[in-house]
Amino acid sequence: MEGYTSEKEQLESFRGWWKKYGSAATTALMLAAAVAVGVQWWRSHAASQAEAASVEYQQLAAGLAKNNPQAVQDRATRIIGQYGDTPYAPLAALALAKIKMEQGDSKTARTHLQWVLDHSDEPAIQHIARLRLARVLFADGDSAAALTLLNAAVPAAFATVYEELKGDIHAATGKTAEARAAYTKALAALEPGSAERQQLQMKLDDLGPA
């Protein structure tokens, strides 16, 4: 009888708990299930998007190889518009910027390069876009904006390129001391005897004695 009473009490206790919290518990379970389904759908959707973007980018690369600017623009625009959340979109924007520079449209090229800076999560792609944008700004006569863009935290792999470009800008604007300092930093990051080092040394020598 004791066991029966205990089971009965447990059942009554559970009924009381369910009456009080059952609705909330059901809602929580439904929410958890919805979240799980949503996550699974999103992963599947993201994989599908990436795969489709990959196919489009292969066609874009083929257009670049065949020197077909219109094909590149069409594919790149489609990738950015339809697959903007995939890693292929920043690459497409870089390709668009290249085409626009070749067409003499530096303003649109700057827009595409800035898009890469604003949307890419890949540090290497960001540095490539920043360097290209700085070169475009420099070529357009906006040396101050180019130097501001180059004042960023730089990993060792990009240190030489950043410093060399800074040196080029300073040299072109008559700031010899700053150019010499930038070229010296760039040289320090290069292996002795490399072709890049010889080219940099020539730039440094052209500045004259300190």
N, C-alpha and C positions, 0 to 999 in steps of 0.2 A: 504494500500500500504506500509505503514511503517513496518507492521509486516512481509509482504512478503519480503521486502528488508532485514530486519533483519535476517530472516531465510536463505535467499539466501547468505547473507554475512557469516553466520555461516557455511553453507555447503561448500562455497568456502574456508573458513578458515580451515575447517577440511580436505578438499582435499589437501590443501597445506601442512598441518601438516603430513598427511599420506604419501604424496610424499616424504617428507623429512625424516620422522622417522618411517614410516610404516614397512620397512624391519627390522629395529632394534627391533621394538616392537614385530613383529612376531617371530623373533629369540628368544627374551627373554621369550615369552610365551611358545615356544617349549622347551626351556631349562628348564623352571620351571616345565612343564609337565613331561619331561624326568626325572628330579630329583625326582619328586613325585612318579613316577612309579618305579624308581630305589630304593628308600627308602622302598617302599611297598614290592618289590621283596626281598630286603635284609632281612627285618624283617621276611618274610615268610621262606626264605632260612635258616636263623639263627635258627628259631624255629624248622624247620625240622631237621637240623643238631643236635641240642640239643636233640631232641627226639630220633634220631637214636643212638646217643652217649650214652644216658641213657640206652637203651636196651643192648648195648654192655657192658656197665659197670655192669649191673645186672649179665650178664654172667661171667664177670671177678670176681665179688664178690662171685659168686657160686664156681668158680674155687679155690678161696682162702679158702672158707669154706671146700671144699673137699680136700684141700692140693694137688692141681693139678698144679704144677709149669708151665708145658707146656701150659695148657689152659690159665693160667693167662698171660703168655708172649705173646701168640698169640693175645688175646683180647686187651691187653695193647698196643701192637705194632700197631694194627689196629686203636685203638682210637686215638693215638698220630699222626699217619700218615694221617688218613682221617678226624678226628674231632679235630684237634689241637687247634682250636679257641674256643672250648667249655670248660666249667668248669670241664669236666670229664677228660680232657687230663692230667692236673697236678696230679689228683688222680691216674690215670693209671701209670704215671711215678713214683709216690711214691710206688705203688705196685710192679713195675718192680725193683726198687731199693731194696725193701725188699727181693724179690726172689733172686736177684744177691748176696746180702749179705749172704743169707742162703746157696748159692752155693759157697761161698768163693771168689767171684769176686768183691772185693771192688772197683776196678778201674772203672768198668762199673756202679756200684752202685753210685759212686760219680758223674758220668756223668749224670745219670738220676736225681739225686737230684739237681744238678746245673741247669738242664733244668727247673725244677719246679721253682727255684728262678728267672730264666730269663723270664719265661712265665706266671706265675700265677699272677692274679690281686687280689687274696684274701689274705689279711694280715695273717690270721690264718694259711692258707696252707703254706705261705712263711716261717713263724716262725717254723712250724713243719719240713719243708725241711731243714731249716738252722740248727736246732738242730741236726737232723739226720746226716747231712753232717759233722757237727763239731765232732760228735761222731765217724764217720768213719775216719775222718782225725786223730783224737786222737788215735784211735785203730791202725792206720797205722804208728804211730810214728811222725806225723807232728803236734806237739802240738802248735807251733807258728801260723800255718795257722788256726787251730781250734779256738784259742783265738781271732785271728783277725776277724774271721767270727762271733764270739759271741759279738764283740764290736759294737752292733747295738742298735738303739732305741727300747726299749722293753715295751710293754703294761703290766699292772699289772698282767694280767692273765698268762703271761709267765715269769715273773720276777724270781720266785723261781727256775724254771727249768734252766733258763740261769745261774743264780748265782751258783747253785749247780754244774752244769757241769764245770763252771769256777773253782770252788773249787777243783773238782776232778782232773782237768788238772794240776792246780798249785801244789796240794798235790803230784801227781805222778812225777812231775819234781823237787820236793824238795823245792818249794817256799812256805814255811809254813805260813809266814805272809800273803801273798796274798790269800792263801787257807783259812786261818782263816777269813779274811775280806769278802771273797765271801760267805762262809758258814753262817757268821753272817747276811749278807744281806738277804740271802735266808730264814733264820729262822724268820727274822722280818716280812716277808710277809706271814707267815703261822699262822693258828689258833692254840692257845695253846691246847695241848693234842692230836693233830692229829698224826696219825701214821707216816706221812711224817716228822713231826717235830721231833719225837723221833729218826728216822733214821738219820736225819741231825745232831741232837745233838750228836749222837754217832760218826759221822764222825769228828765233831768239837773236841770232847773229845779225839779222837785218835791222834790228832795233838799234844797233850800235852799242858802244861801251856804256856801262852803267854810270 
